[in-house]
Amino acid sequence: MTDNEIQALFVGAALGAQGMTLLHVFWNARDARRDARRAQAAAKHSAGDQYLYSLRLYRIQRRAGVQR
């Protein structure tokens, strides 16, 4: 191998490593955004479930005539 070929090999390996690092950064950011959206949707779902549970409990208490 000539000196130019060896240098091209090392430069290519370095550029490939940088490219993979940038690709992993992109994938991690995308996954973080996706996880944040899922967490927000789960929190909304949980809040809705809690509201419906409290409404159901309120209706049962009103029907039974329970006083606080």
Secondary structure, DSSP 8 states (H G I E B T S, - for coil): --HHHHHHHHHHHHHHHHHHHHHHHHHHHHHHHHHHHHHHHHHHHHHHHHHHHHHHHHHHHHHHT---
